[in-house]
Amino acid sequence: MSRDTSFIMSYGQREETRLEDLYTDTQMELLNDCNESLGFLESLEQLLGDHAVFNPQGETIYVMGDAGVGKSILLQKLQNLWSKKELQTDTIFCFKFRCRMFSVFKDTDQISLGDLLFKYNCYPDHDPDNEVFDYILRFPEKVLFTFDGYDEIQMHDLMNVPEVVSPEVKAHPVQLLISLLCGKLLKGSQKVLTARTGTEIQSRVIRKKVALRGFSPAHLKTYIDLHFKEQEHQALVSLQLDASPHLCGLCSTPLFCWIVLKSFRHLHTMHDSFHLPETCITLTDIFLLLSEVFLSRTRSPAPSLLKKSTRCVSETFKAGLKTLTAFAKLALQGMERGSFIYSQEEITECGLAEEDLTMGFLRPVSDYDASGSPATFELLHIILQSFLAAFALVLDEQAAASSILKFFTECSRKSEPTCLLFGFCVCGSSKSNEKMPFETNEHLQFTNLFLCGLLSKANAGLMEHLVSPVLLKKKRALLKSYLSTSVKSHLIGLPHYDSEDGKKVHVLPNFLWMLRCIFETGSKDIALMTAKGITASFIKLGYCNVFSGDCAALNFVLQHRQKLLGLDMDNNNISDYGVKQLRPSFCKMTVVRFSVNHLSDSSIEVLAEELCKHKVVEVLGLYNNNITDAGAKLIAQIIEECPKLRVVKYVSNLHQSKV
């Protein structure tokens, strides 16, 4: 276990990095069963401890977070700590599973619990009499399980399969997994389960809940310092990040931060001059950077110490177009069938050669095969799969242009939150026969987002080198028309109600994805139309899982609004970076509710400057943040200088003096 977890393999197969050389903690917020904050974990070593346990009968520690926030690497670090006996646990066995491996099994496959543990996980030496397995059955409390990516399980038609209560009975592997999590098998064992935010799980099985909130400014600085040993590069990257609050907001997500820093290091080494974009960078831009890095590996010789090449993005993509098209086709096929795993045959059929597999897009997944051979592959990250699938839709010159909208149609279907995987396990069998490939459709939403970015005016210069300009123009027009129609329809359908703060609207989950897509397009026309379509005087975005990077998208629309507006963003994760990105919109805000958002005095400095300048604010909500005495003095300034301010909500912060 120590050997297997000592190197980071999550972000590329071409080179290995020691875990201890790059791992950085993220903000790990403890939640109760109502998702209210119980504070933060000081260190990962405490994860298995009794602090913040709200259900002593539960056996599963549930770690949730957005895609790319670091759930997988956290489990790898946890496993590494266990191997070095640095965790608060007395377990002596540790079994690690990635939940997407269960999609490899056929619906008819039947295996025993012993097979699941010892053929698809680890291989005990010299145990012909099953003494290890017998010990585990007698002392399950000595076992730790980690299950990564619960939201990636495909259920198909397994909903009515009976529970498994005997370790000797053979059953489908998904049923064994669910019975383990529910305590029907190996009751008393410890489990850590990760899933993307929004995945519903029955609270009866959860012992403790942790939400990953990404890098804080201090974590980001530590991560930069680990990436760049040269102080000159540390200072240069920090300076460029500080100049862009939106880029900092994106870099609070570890995956995006890794891509930005990796791209900077590679392109700065290869070319005479490389700086991070000064304009507002989008998520599409970040994944274009990553693709440029991967594609440039195959065409660039080792850089000379005396002479570096001139960077030409379009030439890099043109030279690698055939390979990029093959990877994009592979990703789209996986997206269409709801799979993250690829066989060697599927890879070959897409036109990929053996040398292409070392570029960085793909990595072997040997632990999915019982024989230990690397028979299957996966893309570097699920978000990269979404990006490449979007690229395939843009590059395809054979299919009808309207095919680019296929995933928009899928995501527009209304769906209710479900607890299906645990529903029949804890509450009885589900009677629904509807197929539920995944718990969330976030991977499809990301594909739509990247489609908007790739077809944006800003990327037209690059894409015209890769696709027929006539077809590109047609696809761009189709997308713009669809977005315009969808925005109008969505805004009309939003539920409105009257309140003391005026006509209020509580947005639906798709509203945030709609804003993200509009921002990726960079279309001021669509942003202006959206702003005009918001007829309410108060928007409620509470509990919508808004993170700092989303605030640029929100501001992109709100800055076009002419009328005053109230904004409720309580109980999200916008942080200081998000507040800075909303600066241009504060001149219109009568209600500013940013409670429970991990804000520090830095945010209050921005608020004091903007709110005191425009003097239109009437309600200010800032409770449950990280504001000290310095911030409290600035709030007092806002109260004194804003005559219309009638309500201030400010409790449970770090200050000691009274406002």
C-alpha angles and dihedrals in degrees: 000000000000091000094045094051100040095087130057110238097159097093107041143342101221096080133017126224124197110248093227091052095060112014113116126179118244128208106287110194119196115220135191125226090278092052092250116147120262095179131267135300109250092208139358091246088075096055095100094043126108096252113118094008106153098175114041090184092059120091102193127087105207116210113189133181145139121281110284096018093117108265095139096046089048090057091047090053090047091053090048091052090049091052089054093045092242097127127096093249140094095211116133099191127059124186118186123199133178106211095218088069087075090068088068091068122088120237089249097052116119124187137160127247089252091055091050091053101039106028100038099033119022137352117227114214122235099355104135093150095051092241091152093053092045090052091051091051091051096043108029090158087073091064129089120194126191120195116188124199104009090173090064095066114116112218103185108165100339096105097105099043110124123249121271113232102159123069089213096058118096116228141153110295092241089057090051090050093050092046090052092051092047093049095245088120123041093359110201097035118127120246134188114195127186128197140156119273111274096038106131119222128175108260091218091077096043118096098177134003127213127183118201110221100184129238122340116212089265092050090048092053091049091050092050091050091051091050096048120040092182112087089213092061092042090055093044095051093043091050093051093046093048089054091060118051089183093055089047088051091053090046090058083078104078096218093053091044091052091052093049094048094042091050092047092051094047099042093041088054095047101043139050094242131009126168130171111260113279094205122076103293119215131209088254089057090054093053091044086057091052092049090049090053093050094045094046091058092071098048104034123084119217107292117257118237088226103041134030128192128252112253116243112172096188092052091051092052094043091052091049097038096111093052093041090051091052093051090045091051090050092050093048092050089053092048092050094052094038097245136131097188126083131193124220088250093056091048092051092047090057090058100256119146126209093259090056091063092071096056093092104253093097135036132189118251104204096165091070092069120077091216092054095241119133094248095148137046139199135196117259094258137354091245089055088053089054091048094050092045089055089049089053091054090052095044096046109106095171102060123070113277090240090066088084087077096057096106094043087060091050093049094047091066111104115243133178124225109265139199093193098138092057096023096085092034097057106014102033134274120322116238095203115115093187113121114244107191094179138002092241136023093217092123089060091048090054089051090055091047093052091046088058091050096047091049093045121120089243091063096040092100092058098039093050087066090056106036135037106274090224093054091042091054091049093051092047091052092049092050094048091049092049093048092048092051093044093049092053092047093046095049093048090051097052113113113248128195137169123252139165087268092056134258105353132197126194107206124227123237094261091058092077092050089048090055091048091052092048090051092050091053091053087212111155089189093061091041091052092047090050092049091051091047093059098090096169120096093216129046120198114205098160118145091008096127092245112173130193095267090058093062092076089056091048092048091047087066102032094052088067093056115106101193128071117268141193118221125197112190098156118153101022135107105251095134124182092306091060094050090053090053091053093054096108091055099051091086088073100040119110093168121041112181112172101150120150095018104120093252123168134193088282090070092047090055089058092045093048092051096047101036093047090048096054101027097201099115116117103169126036121185119185107144123142098026134117100264119149133196090283091058091044090059090053090051088053088053090053091051091050098046102038108074095186094055108114105157129046120175110193122149137123097040130128099259122112102195125074121255 
